């Protein structure tokens, strides 16, 4: 069941979810601070407020009374999914019988970014916590329309309901298929914002966005952003982009842990595997690189991919091919087991050993061998021979501390 509504992004259409999220975060915050916070007479906070949308500075403010004045006032913020608070020192000014505290944050902030926040006074007798509130950044350059489905909310400003409904169908099917394969029973809702203007999309995604990017998934806000013109909605490319970016969100749900996040090649490889499937073109690209001695070992694809177009394309092709190799040799259940092992905090070698029976280095060498590629010689510092050992150490070994 879907409903189409013309609404501002910050409208009551999302209030039930926002209220629930706010209540849960407030409960977590209260439990975390219960042991450390002291009630201190003489400091009383009013309700805080925040202003600022996309393209503007975000300013948090509050007023409070205090006698005597506190040592300092802090702004405490947390975004959804973060495991800890962020603290900033507030600017405090006297306003009649009260004080006004404020913190202004400039720089790029993506649309749909949200915070729970409150102010805290630090006094000689202990901290005093003020009431909490929430703020979400909205891209108010457009009059957004909302089409709400099962687990996905599509936001559009052009194309009409038919365009939005087609995008919703693609997103729901992709989310369901990915969640089913990776064994996720329940997913948090995803906001899908569709831009039809290239310049507006690039501005929304930030100054570091590469020119060939047509979609981005923002994990913290569970937001998917796509650059899709109404005439493109039935193209295979659009289906692939939507499925690819949603796969990143589900991937994160499976592997998120406080210890070691999976390497990027695995993240991107799984996204390509789930969105596009088998590709002879990717295999040909990787085999050609292997013959030319230009292959990038998987160890070199754990972080950011190369920026040069040809090497970036190779990085994606290799990532997909490595995942295909894993599935062909160990089966899809091993891929699911691998991702869940990361989620359990097993780390790189532990996850591969658990899922495939061998550590990551052995897997990497096996994949290279399947391509007929020799392991490349690593660049950078190399192991050196140990230096000479003093005769006294060799002749009369003894404890250095006696």
N, C-alpha and C positions, 0 to 999 in steps of 0.2 A: 504494500500500500504506500503510495507516494503522494505528496502534496506539494503544490507549487504556490509560492507566496512571494510577493514583492515586499522586500524589507531591507532595512539597513543591516549591515553585518553585525552590529552591536545590539540588535533588537531583541524583544522578548522571545523570539523564536528559539533562542538558545538558553533562555533563563533557567529552565529546569535542570539542564545538565550543568550549567555554570554554578547554580546554587548547590548542587550535590558535590561538585568538585571542590567548591569553596568550603563546604562543611567538613569534608574529609580532610582537606589540607589544614584547616583550622584545628581539627581534632589532633592530627599528628603533631602540629606545632605546639599545641597546648601540652600534650603528653611529654614532648621532648624538653619543654622548658619548666615543667612542674617542679623538678627538683632543684633548679638553679635560681628561679625567680623569687624575689622577696617582695612583699608588700611594703611599700615605703610611703609614709604619710607625707603630704605636701606636694606630690606630683600627680596631676590629673590630666589625662589626654582626652581631647575631643576626637570625633570620628575623622579618620584621614581621608584624603581625596587625591586623585591623580588625573592628569590631563595630558593630551598629546596623542596624536594618531600617526599613521604612516607619513614619513617625510618631515615630522616635527620632533622637537625635543620632548621627552617624556618627563614630566615634573610631578613629584610626589610631595604633598604638603600636609601639615597638621598644625593645630594650635593646642597649647597646653598651659596649665598654670603650675607654678613651682615656687616653693619658698622653703629653703633657699634654691637658687638655680642649680641644675644638675651639672656635673663635670663635663658632660657632652651628651649629645642626642644622636642616635644612629637610625638609619633606615635599614630594615631587614627585609629582604625579598627572596622569593623562591619561585622558579618556574615549574610547571608540571613535569614530573619525571626526574627532577633533580633531587639528589640525596642529601643536600646540605644547603644552608642559607648563604646568601651573599649580604655583606654588611658594608654600608657606606656612611661616612660621617656627614651629618646634616649641617646645613648652615642655619644658625639660630639668630633671630632678631626679636627685639622687644616691640610689642604692639599694645600700648596701654597697660592694662592689668594682666595681659597674657603674653605668651611667647609664641612665635611662629617658627616652625622648623620646615626646611625644604631641601630636596635633593633633585637636581636636574640632570638627566642623562641624555647626552647627544650621540651623534653617530648613527649608523645604519641599524634599524630594527625591522625585521621582516613583518609583513602583515600577519595578523592572527597570533602574534606573540602575546602571552599573558603572564601575569604575576599574581601571587598572593603576597601582600606586603603589610608591614606595620612599623611603627616607630618605637624606639626603646630609649629611655633615659637612663644614663649611668650616673649613679649617685655614690657618695662615700658609704652609704648603708646597703648598696646593692642595686641591681637593675630593676626598672619599672617598665613593663610591657604595655604598650597602647593597644587599642582594638585593631583588628585586621580588616582588610578589604581587598578587592580584586580590581585589576585593570587589564584591558585587552586592546591591542593596537589594531585599528581598523583602517583599511585603504578607502578613504572617503572620496576618492576621485571619481567613483562610479556608483551608480544606483543599482545595487546588487539585488538579484532575485534568488530565492532559495527554493530548491527542490529537494525534499527530504525523503530518503529511502531507508532500507534496512542496513544500518551500519555506515552509510555514506550520506553526506549532505553536499549537494552540488550547488555552487554559487556562480551565477552568470550575470552579465550585464548586456549581452547581445545574443542574438540567435533565436530567442523565443523558447517556449516550453518544449517543443519537439527536439531542439538541439540539446537542451539540458537533460531531457529524459533519455536520449540516446547515450549521452555521457554517463548518466547514472547507471544505466543497464550494463555498460562496459565495465564500469568500476565495481559494481556489485558482483558480477560474474567473476572478475579477476580476483577480487578479495576472497570470495567463497572458495575458488579453486586453490588458491595459494594457502589459505588457512587449513583447508582439508588435507592437502598434501603434507604440510608441516605440523599437523596435529594440534592446531589451536582451536579450542572449542568456542571461545568467546573473545571477541575483539572490541576494543574501545572504538567509538565512532571516529570517522575520518572526515575532515572538511576538505572538499575539492574545489579550488578556485580556478576558474577558467578565464584567462586573458586572451583577447583576440587581437590586441595591438602589441607589436614587437617591442616598441620603446617602453610602453607601460610595464610589460612583463619583465624586461631587463632591469628597469628601475626597482620593481618590487623584489626581485631576486638579489639585488645588491651589486656593488661595483666589481666584485671579483667573478661574476658569472661569465662563463665562457660563451662564445658566440654560437656554438653548435648545440647549446642546451635548449631542449624543448619542454623539459619538465623537471621538477625538483620535489623531493620529499623532505619535509622538515619534521624530524622525529619528535622534538620536544613539544610542539604544538599539534602533532598528529595532523599535519596539513599537507595536501598535495596541490602543487601549482602547475598548471599546464598552459602552454601557448598553442591554442587551437582555434582556427577560424571556422565559422559555421560550415563552410563548404568542405572542410576536411574531416568532418566527424565520422564518416563511414569508411575512411581509409584504413588500411592495415597498420599504417604508421601510428595513427592515433591509438588504436587498440594496444599496440606494443608499448607505447610511451606510458599510457595509463597503467597497464599491467606491470611494467618494469618498476615504476616508482612506488606503486602499492606493495610490490614484493619487498622493497626495502623496509617498509613499515612493519610488515609481518616478520621479516627476518630479524629485525631489532627485537620484536616481542619475544622471539624464541631464544635469542642468544644473549640478551642483556644480562650482565653480571658485573659485580664490582671489582673484578680482578683483571681479566685480559679479554679485550674485544677481538673478534675474529679479524683476520687480515682483509684488506679491501678487495683483493682478487676474489675471495670467496663470496663476499657480499655482492659484488657486481656479477660474478659468474652465476650465482643462484638467480639473480634478478633476470639476467638474459635467458637462462635455462627455463625459467617459469613464464617469461613473457613471449619469447620468440621460438624456443625449442631448438631442435637440431638444425645446424646450419653448415652446409657444405662449404660456404664461402669462408666462414671462420676457420674451419679445419684447413682449407687451402692456404689461408693467410699464415697460419701458424706453421704449417709444414714448409712453406717457402722461407719463412724466417729461420727455421731449423737448418735447412739446406745452406742458407747464406751465412750461418754462424751468427745470426742477429737475434736469437731468441733471448727473451728476458726471463731469468729464473723466477719461479713463484716467490722466492724470498725477496726479490726486488720489487714485488708488486703488493707489498703489505701495507704501504701508505699511499700517498698521493700518486696518481698515474702521471706519466710524462705529459707535457703540455704540447709538444710538437704533434701535429695531426696524425702523421703516419705511425708514430710510436704509441700514441694514445689509442688508435684503432687496433694496433697489435696487442696492447695491454688488455683491451676488452675481449678480443678474440681469444687470447690465451686463457683469460679467466673463465670464459665459457667452455673452452675446450678441456680445461682441467676438471671442471665440474662434470662434463660429459664423460671424461675418462673415469672419474670416481664412480658415477652411476653405472657405466658399462661394466666395470670390473667388480663392483661391490653391491650394486643395486640401489634403488631409491631409498629403501629403509636405512642403508648405511649413511646416506646424505642426511636424512632426518636425525639419525642417531648422532651424527657429527655435530649438527647445529645444537641439539639439546645438550650435548656434552659441554659445549661452550657455555650455554646457559647455566650449567651446574658449576661453572668455574674451574673446569679441568685444564684450561690453558691449551696452547697450540699442540704440543706433543701429546699431552694427555688425551685431548679430544680425538686426534687422529688414531692414537693407539686403541682407544675405546671403540671407535667406529670401524677401523680397517685392520687392526691387528699390527700396525706398524707406525712408527713415528712420522712426523712431517717430512723430515729429510729423506726418508726412504720413499715416501709417496712422491715427493718432488722428483727424485731420481727415476722412479718408475715411469712417471709421466714423460719426462725428457726422453727416456729410452724408447717409449712408444712412438716418439716422433723421429727417432734416429738422431737425436741431438746429443752432443757432448756437453756435459756441465760446463758452463762458461767459467773462465778464470776470474775470480773476484777482484775488483779494483780496491784500492785503499791499502791501509797498513796490513802487512803480512806477518805471520809468526816468525820470530827470530830465534836463533840458537841461544841457549842460556850462556851467560857470561862465565868467566873463570871462577873457580871456587878456591878461596884461600887455603893454603896448605894446612894451616892450623885447624881449619874446620874439617878437612878431610881426614887428617891423621888422628885427631882426638875429638870426635864429635861429643858434644855435651849440651846440656840444656842452656839456653841463653839466659834464663833467669833461674838462679839456683837458690 
